[in-house]
Amino acid sequence: MNSNNTTRPTTFSIASIIAILAAIFSFTTNAVFGMVLAVVAIVFGLLGVLLALSPARRGGIASVLAVIAGCLGIVAAVIKAILWLF
């Protein structure tokens, strides 16, 4: 037995988890806070993609989906703001 060969389970990065949660909640809030959460989702999603390049981390696909959802969240926030103005 080689004690140096330890296997660690792959885990999701905190950035990908934050990105997904921010993307989800960006659709459930008002326009301003939705815009802030959408930007947070994009930033942490991009960070999650970079962290997912490590073989010990997972969450690359989740981070990419969070970036896409963040972009959609920005569109939704703009539409909410326009509807609020008129």
C-alpha positions as CSV (number, residue, x, y, z in Angstrom):
1,M,0.0,0.0,0.0
2,N,1.3,3.4,-0.9
3,S,0.2,5.9,1.7
4,N,1.1,8.8,-0.6
5,N,-1.6,8.0,-3.1
6,T,-4.6,9.6,-1.3
7,T,-7.7,10.4,-3.3
8,R,-9.8,13.3,-2.3
9,P,-13.3,13.6,-3.6
10,T,-13.9,16.3,-6.1
11,T,-16.0,19.2,-4.7
12,F,-17.9,22.1,-6.1
13,S,-16.2,25.4,-5.7
14,I,-17.7,28.0,-3.4
15,A,-17.7,30.4,-6.4
16,S,-19.9,28.1,-8.5
17,I,-22.4,27.7,-5.6
18,I,-22.6,31.5,-5.0
19,A,-23.0,32.1,-8.7
20,I,-25.9,29.7,-9.0
21,L,-27.7,31.1,-5.9
22,A,-27.1,34.7,-7.1
23,A,-28.5,33.8,-10.5
24,I,-31.6,32.2,-9.1
25,F,-32.3,35.0,-6.7
26,S,-31.7,37.7,-9.3
27,F,-35.0,36.7,-10.9
28,T,-37.0,36.9,-7.6
29,T,-36.1,40.4,-6.5
30,N,-36.8,43.9,-7.7
31,A,-34.9,45.5,-10.6
32,V,-32.0,47.1,-8.7
33,F,-31.2,44.2,-6.5
34,G,-31.8,41.8,-9.4
35,M,-29.2,43.6,-11.4
36,V,-26.7,43.5,-8.5
37,L,-27.3,39.7,-8.1
38,A,-27.0,39.1,-11.8
39,V,-23.6,40.9,-11.9
40,V,-22.5,38.8,-8.9
41,A,-23.6,35.7,-10.7
42,I,-21.6,36.6,-13.7
43,V,-18.4,37.5,-11.7
44,F,-18.6,34.4,-9.5
45,G,-19.5,32.2,-12.5
46,L,-16.4,33.3,-14.4
47,L,-14.4,32.7,-11.2
48,G,-16.0,29.3,-10.9
49,V,-15.1,28.4,-14.4
50,L,-11.5,29.2,-13.7
51,L,-11.5,27.2,-10.5
52,A,-13.1,24.3,-12.3
53,L,-10.0,23.9,-14.4
54,S,-8.4,22.2,-11.4
55,P,-9.0,18.4,-11.4
56,A,-9.9,18.6,-7.7
57,R,-12.9,20.9,-8.3
58,R,-16.2,20.5,-10.0
59,G,-18.7,23.1,-11.1
60,G,-17.6,24.2,-14.5
61,I,-20.9,23.5,-16.2
62,A,-22.8,25.0,-13.2
63,S,-20.7,28.1,-13.4
64,V,-21.3,28.5,-17.2
65,L,-25.0,28.1,-16.6
66,A,-24.7,30.7,-13.8
67,V,-23.1,33.2,-16.2
68,I,-25.8,32.6,-18.8
69,A,-28.5,33.0,-16.1
70,G,-26.7,36.1,-14.9
71,C,-26.9,37.6,-18.4
72,L,-30.6,36.7,-18.5
73,G,-31.0,38.2,-15.1
74,I,-29.6,41.5,-16.4
75,V,-32.2,41.4,-19.2
76,A,-35.0,40.6,-16.7
77,A,-33.8,43.5,-14.4
78,V,-33.9,46.0,-17.3
79,I,-37.3,44.8,-18.3
80,K,-38.5,45.1,-14.7
81,A,-37.1,48.6,-14.5
82,I,-38.8,49.7,-17.8
83,L,-42.1,48.3,-16.6
84,W,-41.7,50.1,-13.3
85,L,-41.1,53.4,-15.0
86,F,-44.2,53.1,-17.3
